[in-house]
Structure formats: C-alpha cells, structure tokens
Amino acid sequence: MLEPSISIPGLPDKATLDGYAIWDSYFTPSHSNPGPDGDYLTAEIERSLRTLAIGRFQRACIFPHVGLGTCNPKTAAALRAIPKLVTKAFDRWPKLLLGMIQLDATKVAGSIDAINRWLRDGPMLGVYMPAAPSPEQCCTHQNARRLAEKVISLGGVIMQHTWFITAGKRYPGMSTPTELASVARKYPEGKFICAHAGGEWERGIRAVRAGKNIAVETSGFDATAGFIEMAVRELGDRRIIFGSHLPSRSLGTELGKVIAADITEQSKRLILGENYRQLLAPIMKRKGMD
C-alpha cells in the first residue's frame, strides 16, 4: 500500500477503501506516445503516486512500449537497445506495478520476439492490443490472431482495446466487443479483457455476454447510471474488472462507477480487486510473483 494517504470528500474512508483491496487493470502513464526522454515512464508514474495513494490502490497495471512501432521511431530504437528503460519503473515500484506490453500487429515477427522476451522470459503478465489506423491491428486479423495464439500458449492475459462508434469505425484497426467475442470463441482457453466495455457499454455487454472467457473493464467513458448494475445482471459479478484510466481520467469518476453502484459490497470487492487478482493468479504464481 502506498503511504501516506489522505481522505477526500466523496470517497469512502481509508478503512473501506483498504477493504476493497483495489487492483487497477488500466493505469496508463505509459499509454500515450512517449517522447525521446528515456525516463518518461518513471516520471509519469511519479506524478500519479499521490492519486493512487488517495484511492488506496494496492497494484496497478501499466502498458509499456517496448520499441515495436507503438511509439515514435527515436524512442522505439532506444527501448529496443536499452531494456532498462522499460524495466526501470518495475524495479523502482515492484510491489505496485504490474505490466502488459503494447504490441503492433503489423510487426508479427518482432512482436513474437517481444512476447518471448517480456512475457515468457520477463516480468510481463500479458499484452495490450491498441486501436490503430492499420487494419492489421483489428483483433480479427490473422496477424493479431497469431499474436493471440502465442500469448495464450504462455498463459498470458490479452487486454484488447474495444469501442463501438455510432457512425462506424474511426480507424480500420479499431476492434469492437463483437469482434473480440468472435476471437474469444476461437480460443476458449484464452483470457481476454474487453477494455472500456466497448464504450457504448449496453451494446458492449450484450456483445460479450456469451463469451465466458471475456471480462469487461470499467474505465474510459463517462460515468452513467446503470452500467455496473447491467454488467452484474448480464455477466455476473466475476466478469467485471476495475480500471482507473489514470492519469487521464478522474479517480472519483472511475471509482464512483463501482462504489456508488446499487450492488452488494461483496460484488464491489470482486470488481475492484478480486476478479483481476484471480485472472492473473496462474501466471503470477508461475513467475513467482504471488
């Protein structure tokens, strides 16, 4: 637990927050395109520590770039040449940070090498598949499926960015919950997280409802009444995973989606921490991180 912490109006007291044992599946200090400064990750995390302490977060998962085309060429080259730039933050905050690497599905060979380096042999627990202009990035593309097969074979978790847009896709490489559901059906042994519940969460929840190996993640869209209640009703309280989207989203907004929902305290504990712990438990045990 990060110390010190303070209580602020609108949030439960420290004891209540501690009781939730919060694990954040979507902490994004590394999410944006990093600049040429090799220490960008630790600096961004440092700026978020006070907020994490206020929320009494126990663990938080970040999605570092590892030099595969998910960031600018100069930084990508540095990350490939100096792996310490990736691991530095994990070395500094080993009890706080969890990690899943960002992949570029247009670079299959390089991505498989990165999966071996960072997931099979390194500290990462899975991969993050972002949205991108390239159609090869969509989760249904054969490139993305090849990467998914590799991750699944190693017991890793796949966090897939998903979004429904009323007028269609903003980029060809965007994935919808419906597309993720089609992939998850092909790989029933896989572990998938539907990031942001698809944005339009009513459609997103319905799209993945039959996919027992898909959990929905709670962050990334404005808090609206009924989201968590519908997710619990349609999916059950064990297929919902908390994400904060910090630092680009509000702590109060994202925690409030769950804490203010009309569900049981036991369901809140599952969503805010226990479900994510259970999802990661096998690979963490294999890596000696439990």
C-alpha positions in Angstrom: 0.0 0.0 0.0 1.3 3.4 -0.9 1.8 5.8 2.0 1.0 8.4 3.1 -2.7 8.8 2.0 -5.4 11.3 2.8 -9.1 11.1 2.8 -11.1 13.4 0.5 -14.8 14.3 0.3 -16.9 12.0 -1.8 -14.7 8.9 -1.4 -15.1 6.2 1.3 -12.8 6.4 4.3 -9.4 4.7 4.2 -10.6 1.6 6.0 -13.4 1.0 3.5 -11.0 1.6 0.5 -8.4 -0.8 2.1 -11.2 -3.4 2.4 -11.8 -3.3 -1.3 -8.1 -4.3 -1.9 -8.1 -2.4 -5.2 -6.1 -3.7 -8.2 -6.2 -1.4 -11.2 -6.1 -3.1 -14.6 -5.8 0.1 -16.7 -3.2 2.5 -15.3 -2.0 4.5 -18.3 1.0 6.7 -17.6 2.8 4.9 -20.5 -0.3 4.9 -22.7 0.4 8.0 -24.7 3.2 8.2 -27.3 6.4 8.8 -25.3 8.9 11.4 -26.2 12.6 11.0 -26.6 13.3 11.1 -22.9 14.2 7.6 -21.9 12.9 8.2 -18.3 9.4 9.2 -19.4 7.7 6.2 -17.7 9.1 6.7 -14.2 8.4 10.4 -14.3 4.8 9.9 -15.3 4.2 7.3 -12.6 5.8 9.6 -10.0 3.2 12.3 -10.8 0.4 9.8 -10.3 1.6 8.4 -6.9 -0.4 10.8 -4.8 -3.7 9.9 -6.6 -3.0 6.2 -6.3 -2.4 6.7 -2.6 -5.7 8.6 -2.1 -7.5 5.7 -3.8 -5.6 3.2 -1.6 -4.7 1.2 -4.7 -2.6 -2.0 -4.0 -1.5 -2.8 -7.5 -1.8 -1.1 -10.9 -1.1 -2.5 -14.4 0.7 -0.4 -17.0 1.2 -1.0 -20.7 4.8 -0.1 -21.5 6.1 0.4 -25.1 9.0 -1.9 -25.9 10.0 -0.5 -29.3 7.7 -2.2 -31.8 6.1 0.6 -33.7 3.7 1.7 -30.9 5.7 4.9 -30.3 7.9 7.3 -32.2 10.9 5.8 -34.0 13.6 7.5 -31.9 12.1 6.3 -28.6 11.4 2.8 -30.1 15.1 2.4 -31.0 16.1 3.4 -27.5 13.7 1.0 -25.9 15.0 -1.9 -28.0 18.6 -1.0 -27.4 18.3 -0.4 -23.6 15.7 -2.7 -22.0 16.4 -1.0 -18.7 14.3 1.9 -19.9 11.3 -0.4 -19.7 12.2 -2.3 -16.5 13.3 0.8 -14.5 9.9 1.6 -13.3 9.2 -2.1 -12.3 12.5 -2.2 -10.4 11.6 1.0 -8.5 8.0 0.1 -7.6 8.0 -3.8 -7.6 5.1 -4.0 -5.1 2.9 -1.6 -7.0 3.3 -2.2 -10.7 2.1 -5.0 -13.0 2.8 -4.9 -16.7 1.5 -5.9 -20.1 3.4 -4.9 -23.2 1.9 -3.0 -26.1 2.0 -4.8 -29.4 1.9 -3.8 -33.0 0.2 -6.5 -35.0 1.7 -5.2 -38.3 5.1 -6.4 -37.0 4.4 -10.1 -36.3 7.9 -11.4 -36.1 9.1 -8.5 -33.9 6.0 -8.9 -31.7 6.6 -12.6 -31.2 10.2 -11.9 -30.2 8.9 -9.3 -27.7 6.4 -11.7 -26.3 9.2 -14.2 -25.7 11.5 -11.5 -24.2 8.9 -9.8 -22.0 6.2 -12.4 -21.3 7.8 -15.8 -21.5 11.2 -14.7 -20.0 10.4 -11.4 -18.4 8.1 -9.7 -15.9 5.1 -9.0 -18.0 1.8 -10.8 -17.5 0.1 -10.3 -20.8 -0.3 -7.9 -23.7 -2.3 -4.8 -24.6 -3.6 -4.6 -28.1 -4.4 -0.9 -29.0 -6.6 0.6 -31.7 -4.6 1.9 -34.7 -5.1 3.1 -38.3 -3.8 -0.1 -39.8 -6.4 -2.8 -40.5 -3.9 -5.4 -39.4 -4.4 -4.2 -35.8 -8.0 -5.3 -35.6 -8.3 -8.3 -33.3 -9.9 -10.5 -36.0 -7.0 -10.0 -38.5 -4.8 -13.1 -39.0 -1.8 -11.1 -37.7 -3.5 -10.3 -34.4 -4.7 -13.9 -34.1 -1.2 -15.2 -34.5 -0.1 -13.0 -31.6 -3.0 -14.0 -29.5 -2.2 -17.7 -30.0 1.4 -17.0 -28.8 0.2 -15.1 -25.7 -2.4 -17.8 -24.9 0.2 -20.6 -25.2 2.3 -18.8 -22.5 -0.7 -18.3 -20.2 -0.8 -14.5 -20.6 -3.8 -12.2 -20.5 -4.9 -10.2 -23.5 -6.3 -6.7 -22.9 -8.0 -5.6 -26.1 -8.9 -2.0 -26.7 -12.6 -2.0 -27.8 -15.0 0.7 -28.9 -18.3 1.0 -30.6 -18.9 4.2 -32.5 -22.3 5.0 -33.8 -21.2 6.0 -37.2 -18.8 3.1 -37.6 -15.1 2.7 -37.0 -12.8 5.7 -36.6 -9.8 3.6 -37.7 -9.8 0.3 -39.5 -7.7 -1.1 -36.7 -10.3 -0.4 -34.0 -11.8 -3.5 -32.5 -15.4 -3.8 -31.3 -16.6 -6.1 -28.5 -18.4 -8.1 -31.2 -15.1 -8.8 -33.0 -13.4 -9.6 -29.7 -16.2 -12.1 -28.9 -15.6 -13.8 -32.3 -11.9 -14.2 -31.4 -12.6 -15.4 -27.9 -14.9 -18.1 -29.3 -12.0 -19.5 -31.4 -9.7 -19.6 -28.3 -11.8 -20.8 -25.4 -8.6 -21.4 -23.4 -7.6 -17.7 -23.7 -8.1 -15.0 -21.1 -9.5 -11.7 -22.6 -10.4 -8.3 -21.2 -12.7 -6.1 -23.2 -11.3 -2.7 -22.4 -13.8 0.1 -21.7 -16.7 -2.4 -22.2 -16.8 -1.1 -25.7 -17.6 2.5 -24.8 -21.2 2.1 -25.6 -21.5 -0.3 -22.7 -25.0 -1.6 -23.3 -24.0 -2.9 -26.7 -20.6 -4.0 -25.4 -22.1 -6.0 -22.5 -24.5 -7.8 -24.8 -21.8 -8.5 -27.4 -19.6 -10.4 -25.0 -22.3 -11.9 -22.8 -21.9 -15.4 -24.2 -18.1 -15.2 -24.0 -17.3 -16.8 -20.7 -13.6 -16.1 -21.2 -14.1 -12.4 -21.6 -14.2 -9.9 -18.7 -15.3 -6.3 -19.3 -13.1 -3.4 -17.9 -14.8 -0.4 -16.4 -12.8 2.7 -17.5 -12.6 5.1 -20.3 -16.1 6.6 -20.7 -18.1 9.0 -18.7 -19.9 7.6 -15.6 -23.5 6.9 -16.4 -26.2 5.3 -14.2 -26.9 1.6 -14.7 -23.6 0.5 -16.2 -22.3 -1.7 -13.4 -25.8 -2.9 -12.4 -26.4 -4.1 -16.0 -22.9 -5.7 -16.2 -23.6 -7.6 -13.0 -27.0 -8.6 -14.1 -25.9 -9.8 -17.6 -22.4 -11.1 -16.9 -22.3 -11.8 -13.2 -20.1 -10.0 -10.8 -17.0 -12.2 -11.6 -16.6 -11.0 -15.2 -16.1 -7.3 -14.4 -12.7 -5.8 -13.8 -11.9 -2.3 -12.5 -9.7 0.1 -14.4 -8.9 3.7 -13.5 -7.5 5.1 -16.8 -5.4 7.3 -14.6 -3.9 9.9 -15.0 -6.2 10.9 -18.0 -9.4 10.1 -16.1 -10.7 11.2 -12.7 -10.2 9.0 -9.7 -13.6 9.9 -8.3 -15.4 9.2 -11.6 -13.8 5.8 -12.2 -14.1 4.6 -8.6 -17.6 6.1 -8.3 -18.8 3.8 -11.2 -18.3 0.8 -8.9 -18.6 2.2 -5.3 -21.8 4.1 -6.0 -23.5 1.3 -7.9 -26.5 -0.4 -6.5 -24.8 -3.8 -6.0 -23.6 -5.7 -2.9 -20.4 -4.9 -1.0 -19.2 -8.4 -2.0 -19.7 -7.6 -5.7 -17.8 -4.3 -5.3 -14.9 -6.2 -3.7 -14.8 -8.6 -6.6 -14.9 -5.9 -9.2 -12.4 -3.6 -7.6 -9.8 -6.2 -7.0 -10.5 -9.9 -6.5 -11.5 -10.7 -10.1 -8.3 -9.2 -11.5 -6.2 -11.0 -8.9 -7.8 -14.3 -9.8 -7.3 -13.7 -13.5 -3.6 -13.0 -13.1 -3.0 -15.6 -10.3 -1.9 -18.5 -12.5 0.8 -16.6 -14.5 1.9 -14.7 -11.4 2.4 -17.9 -9.5 4.4 -19.3 -12.4 6.6 -16.3 -12.3 7.0 -16.4 -8.5 5.1 -13.1 -8.1 2.2 -14.4 -5.9 
